[in-house]
Amino acid sequence: MDTELIVQTTSLPSVMEELRERAGEYVRNAHSKNTQRAYKTDWQHFEAWCSAHGRVSFPADLFETIVPYLTAFAGTLKVSTLLRRLTAIRVIHRARGAKLDTSDERFRIFWQGLRNKHHVRKTKKAPLMSPDLRRATQATANTLQGHRDRALLLIGFAAGLRRSELAGLWTAQGPDAPGWIEETADGLIVQLASSKTNQAGEEEAIGIPFGRDEAVCPVRAYRAWLAVSGITAGPIFRPISRHGKMGAYAITGAGIALVVKRVIGKTALAEGLTAEKARALADGFSGHSLRSGLATSAAKNGAPGHAIQRQLRHKSFTTTLEYIRIGSLFEGNAASFALV
């Protein structure tokens, strides 16, 4: 037999194994890394429960295994967590070539009953409205932390960024940059390499214009932060210790939320609230308050719905309508015509 043919024949299994591995990587990339981690954790929890109770995790029987599993944690875990775990189980079954059909009418009735019994209405965090944003940014000190906080709040608000997007901004485009900021004569352009609703990596550009009032201008605040911090490359927003030392790495999404809460709390204290009330007020806000604050404030001030949708990059206008509804609760309200 020809020597070259022998080599090709013997190497074929290794080639196919490599192709299978690459194909598996493509399948995994269908979901974000955060989603992949969550699914992995959920599947491990399900496997552990099955092992402890003598059940087969794959392929799992819908009524012999899945229903008892969900029932075991109903009331202990949130319905949203149970739904995520059910989704993870279904996704992993599909990825392994087995179908887990949850459309069965008996299962649908079971799931609806579980939701009705244990559903807890989600408490939404308050939007940081533009007047509150103004007071919060003006109350920050002219320290390293104060400059960072002003720029962070104003950029996050003006661009309607998710907290992970805001935390991932760099000064320039690079292979490790989830997003970056470009300066132009008209303002700033936030470029996102990927986002929650854009896993394909198509770049998204968001414009941030100069503010009419210098005190709450995101462009000027951004420039001031870079000048004070000396940052010329890498992550824009970084953690700062209580001793005023800045880290070399990017702030986290959780860190963004803490900045929002801390600034709101300090502003409330400065305005005369007790420590307890200031803390309670701050707890009502989160990193998402910047994004929701832009949308709600814009809607309240009469911004066109399509402009809000474009800035927030909503795929569906239905999502945008929720912010418009909240922002315009008192605009043209029927009660104002009746209470005369």
matplotlib code that plots the C-alpha trace (Angstrom):
import matplotlib.pyplot as plt

x = [0.0, 1.2, 2.9, 1.2, -2.2, -1.4, -0.5, -3.8, -5.8, -4.3, -4.6, -8.3, -9.7, -7.6, -8.8, -12.4, -11.9, -10.5, -13.4, -15.9, -14.2, -14.3, -18.0, -18.7, -17.0, -19.4, -22.3, -21.1, -20.6, -24.3, -24.7, -22.8, -20.1, -22.3, -25.1, -22.8, -21.5, -25.1, -26.2, -23.1, -23.9, -27.6, -26.8, -24.4, -27.1, -29.5, -27.0, -26.2, -30.0, -30.5, -27.5, -28.8, -32.3, -31.6, -32.7, -31.2, -30.1, -29.6, -31.8, -34.2, -37.8, -40.1, -42.5, -40.3, -37.4, -38.0, -41.3, -40.0, -36.9, -38.7, -41.2, -38.4, -37.1, -40.4, -40.9, -37.2, -35.8, -37.3, -39.6, -37.1, -34.3, -36.3, -37.2, -33.5, -32.6, -35.4, -34.0, -30.5, -31.7, -33.5, -30.6, -28.1, -30.4, -30.8, -27.0, -26.5, -29.0, -32.0, -35.3, -36.9, -40.5, -42.0, -45.0, -47.0, -50.3, -49.9, -46.5, -47.9, -50.6, -48.1, -45.8, -48.6, -49.7, -46.2, -45.9, -49.2, -48.3, -44.8, -44.4, -43.2, -43.5, -40.0, -39.1, -37.8, -35.0, -35.8, -34.6, -32.1, -34.0, -32.2, -32.9, -31.5, -28.6, -27.8, -27.9, -25.8, -23.1, -22.9, -22.5, -19.4, -16.1, -13.2, -11.1, -9.9, -13.0, -15.3, -14.1, -14.5, -18.0, -19.1, -17.8, -19.2, -22.7, -23.0, -21.6, -23.7, -26.8, -26.3, -25.4, -28.1, -25.5, -26.0, -23.6, -21.5, -21.1, -20.1, -17.6, -16.1, -15.3, -11.6, -9.9, -9.3, -10.2, -8.2, -8.5, -9.4, -11.8, -15.5, -16.1, -14.3, -14.9, -14.0, -13.8, -15.2, -16.0, -19.7, -19.2, -18.3, -19.0, -19.3, -18.4, -19.6, -17.9, -20.7, -23.6, -26.4, -28.5, -25.6, -23.6, -22.5, -20.0, -21.4, -20.2, -22.8, -22.2, -23.9, -23.6, -23.1, -23.6, -22.2, -24.5, -26.0, -25.0, -21.3, -22.1, -23.8, -21.9, -20.8, -18.1, -16.4, -16.7, -15.1, -12.2, -11.7, -11.6, -8.9, -6.8, -7.0, -6.4, -3.7, -5.3, -4.1, -4.8, -6.8, -10.0, -11.5, -13.4, -11.3, -11.7, -10.4, -9.4, -10.5, -7.0, -7.4, -5.3, -6.6, -6.4, -5.0, -7.9, -11.5, -14.3, -16.9, -20.6, -21.2, -18.8, -20.9, -23.9, -22.0, -20.9, -24.6, -25.8, -22.9, -23.4, -27.1, -26.7, -24.1, -26.3, -29.2, -27.1, -25.9, -29.5, -30.4, -31.7, -30.8, -28.3, -31.0, -33.2, -30.3, -29.3, -32.9, -33.1, -29.8, -30.9, -33.7, -31.2, -28.8, -26.5, -29.5, -30.9, -28.7, -30.1, -33.7, -33.2, -32.2, -35.2, -37.8, -36.4, -36.4, -40.0, -41.1, -39.6, -41.3, -38.5, -39.8, -40.1, -37.9, -35.1, -35.3, -35.3, -32.3, -30.3, -31.1, -30.7, -33.9, -34.7, -38.4, -40.3, -42.5, -39.6, -39.2, -42.9, -42.6, -40.2, -42.4, -45.5, -43.7, -42.3, -45.6, -47.9, -48.9, -48.8, -52.4, -53.6, -57.4, -57.6, -56.2, -59.2, -61.7, -60.3, -61.3]
y = [0.0, 3.5, 5.1, 8.5, 6.7, 5.0, 8.3, 9.8, 6.9, 6.8, 10.5, 10.6, 9.9, 12.6, 15.1, 14.2, 14.5, 18.0, 18.9, 17.7, 19.8, 22.9, 22.2, 21.9, 25.2, 26.8, 25.3, 26.7, 30.1, 30.3, 31.5, 34.2, 33.2, 34.2, 32.1, 29.2, 29.4, 29.6, 26.6, 24.6, 25.4, 24.5, 21.2, 20.2, 21.0, 18.8, 16.0, 16.0, 15.8, 13.0, 11.1, 11.6, 10.4, 7.5, 9.3, 9.4, 12.9, 12.1, 11.4, 12.6, 11.5, 14.6, 13.2, 10.7, 13.1, 16.7, 17.3, 15.8, 17.9, 21.2, 20.3, 19.6, 23.2, 25.0, 27.6, 27.4, 28.8, 31.6, 30.7, 32.6, 30.3, 27.2, 28.4, 29.0, 25.5, 23.9, 25.8, 24.6, 21.0, 21.4, 23.1, 20.5, 17.7, 19.3, 19.8, 16.1, 15.0, 14.3, 16.2, 17.2, 18.1, 20.4, 21.2, 18.3, 19.7, 17.9, 19.6, 23.0, 22.7, 21.7, 24.6, 27.1, 25.9, 26.2, 29.7, 30.8, 29.4, 30.6, 33.6, 36.7, 40.0, 41.3, 44.5, 46.9, 49.3, 53.0, 54.8, 57.6, 60.5, 63.5, 65.9, 63.3, 62.7, 66.4, 66.6, 63.4, 64.5, 68.1, 66.6, 64.6, 66.0, 67.1, 64.0, 61.1, 59.1, 62.0, 62.6, 58.9, 58.8, 61.9, 60.5, 57.0, 58.2, 60.7, 58.3, 55.4, 57.6, 59.4, 56.2, 54.1, 51.4, 48.2, 48.0, 45.3, 47.5, 50.5, 48.5, 47.1, 50.4, 51.0, 54.1, 52.6, 49.6, 46.5, 42.7, 42.5, 45.6, 44.7, 48.3, 51.6, 55.4, 57.6, 61.4, 63.5, 67.2, 66.5, 64.5, 60.9, 57.7, 54.5, 51.5, 48.1, 45.0, 42.8, 43.1, 41.2, 41.4, 41.3, 38.1, 38.0, 40.8, 43.3, 46.7, 49.0, 52.8, 55.1, 58.8, 61.0, 64.7, 67.6, 68.6, 72.1, 72.6, 72.0, 70.8, 67.7, 67.3, 63.7, 64.7, 67.2, 64.8, 62.1, 64.3, 65.6, 62.0, 61.0, 64.1, 63.6, 59.9, 59.9, 57.0, 56.8, 53.1, 50.1, 50.2, 53.6, 53.0, 51.3, 50.6, 53.1, 52.0, 53.9, 55.2, 56.8, 54.2, 53.4, 49.8, 48.8, 46.6, 47.4, 47.9, 45.2, 45.4, 44.9, 47.8, 50.0, 49.2, 50.1, 53.4, 54.3, 53.4, 55.1, 58.4, 58.4, 57.7, 60.4, 62.9, 62.0, 62.5, 65.9, 66.9, 66.2, 62.6, 60.4, 57.6, 55.0, 56.7, 57.5, 53.8, 52.7, 55.2, 54.1, 50.4, 51.3, 51.9, 49.7, 49.8, 49.5, 52.7, 54.7, 53.0, 53.1, 56.7, 57.8, 56.1, 57.2, 60.8, 61.0, 59.7, 62.2, 65.0, 64.0, 62.2, 60.2, 56.5, 55.5, 57.7, 56.0, 52.6, 53.4, 54.7, 51.7, 49.3, 47.4, 44.8, 45.1, 48.4, 46.6, 46.8, 50.5, 51.1, 50.0, 52.9, 55.3, 54.2, 54.8, 58.2, 59.5, 58.3, 61.9, 63.3, 63.6, 61.6, 61.2, 62.0, 65.5, 66.2, 64.8, 66.4, 69.9]
z = [0.0, -0.8, 2.2, 1.6, 1.6, 4.9, 6.5, 5.3, 6.5, 9.9, 10.4, 9.4, 12.9, 14.5, 11.8, 12.4, 16.1, 15.6, 13.3, 15.9, 18.6, 16.4, 15.7, 19.4, 19.9, 17.4, 19.2, 22.6, 21.0, 20.2, 23.8, 25.7, 28.1, 31.1, 29.7, 29.2, 32.8, 34.1, 32.0, 33.2, 36.9, 36.4, 34.7, 37.5, 40.1, 38.1, 37.7, 41.5, 42.3, 39.9, 41.3, 44.9, 44.0, 41.6, 38.5, 35.0, 34.1, 30.4, 28.7, 31.4, 31.5, 31.7, 34.3, 36.1, 36.6, 35.5, 37.3, 40.6, 40.3, 39.8, 42.5, 45.0, 44.7, 44.1, 46.9, 47.7, 44.5, 42.5, 39.6, 37.3, 38.5, 38.0, 34.5, 33.8, 35.0, 32.9, 29.9, 30.6, 30.8, 27.6, 25.8, 26.9, 25.8, 22.4, 22.1, 22.8, 20.2, 22.5, 22.5, 25.8, 24.8, 27.4, 25.2, 26.6, 27.9, 31.3, 31.8, 30.7, 33.4, 36.0, 35.2, 35.1, 38.6, 39.9, 38.6, 40.0, 43.4, 43.8, 41.5, 43.3, 41.5, 40.6, 42.4, 39.7, 40.6, 40.2, 37.1, 37.8, 36.3, 34.8, 37.8, 40.2, 37.9, 38.0, 41.8, 42.1, 39.7, 41.1, 44.6, 43.7, 45.0, 42.7, 43.7, 41.6, 42.6, 42.1, 38.5, 37.7, 39.2, 37.3, 34.0, 34.7, 35.6, 32.7, 30.0, 31.3, 31.3, 28.0, 26.0, 27.8, 28.5, 30.4, 33.3, 31.7, 28.6, 30.6, 32.6, 29.4, 27.7, 26.7, 25.4, 21.9, 19.8, 20.6, 20.5, 24.2, 24.2, 24.5, 23.6, 23.2, 23.0, 20.0, 20.3, 17.5, 16.9, 17.6, 20.8, 21.7, 19.9, 22.0, 19.9, 21.2, 19.7, 21.2, 23.6, 25.3, 22.1, 19.7, 20.2, 16.5, 17.2, 14.8, 15.9, 17.4, 17.5, 20.0, 19.8, 22.9, 22.2, 24.2, 27.1, 26.9, 30.5, 31.2, 34.7, 33.3, 30.0, 29.5, 26.9, 29.2, 32.2, 30.1, 29.1, 32.6, 34.0, 31.4, 32.2, 36.0, 35.9, 33.3, 31.5, 27.9, 27.1, 28.4, 30.5, 31.0, 34.3, 37.0, 40.7, 43.2, 46.7, 49.8, 49.9, 46.4, 44.5, 41.0, 39.7, 36.3, 35.4, 34.5, 37.1, 37.2, 36.5, 40.2, 40.8, 38.6, 40.7, 43.9, 42.4, 41.6, 45.1, 46.9, 44.9, 45.5, 49.2, 49.6, 47.8, 50.0, 53.1, 51.9, 51.3, 54.9, 55.0, 57.9, 57.3, 57.5, 54.9, 52.6, 52.7, 51.9, 49.1, 47.6, 47.7, 45.3, 42.6, 40.6, 37.6, 35.3, 36.8, 34.4, 31.3, 32.5, 33.6, 30.2, 28.6, 31.1, 31.2, 27.4, 27.2, 29.9, 28.0, 24.7, 22.8, 19.9, 20.6, 17.7, 19.0, 22.5, 20.8, 18.7, 21.7, 23.8, 20.9, 21.6, 19.0, 19.8, 20.2, 22.8, 25.2, 24.5, 25.1, 28.7, 29.4, 27.4, 29.4, 32.7, 31.6, 30.4, 33.2, 34.0, 30.4, 29.2, 32.1, 32.0, 35.8, 35.2, 32.9, 35.4, 38.6, 37.8]

ax = plt.figure().add_subplot(projection="3d")
ax.plot(x, y, z, "-o")
ax.set_aspect("equal")
plt.show()
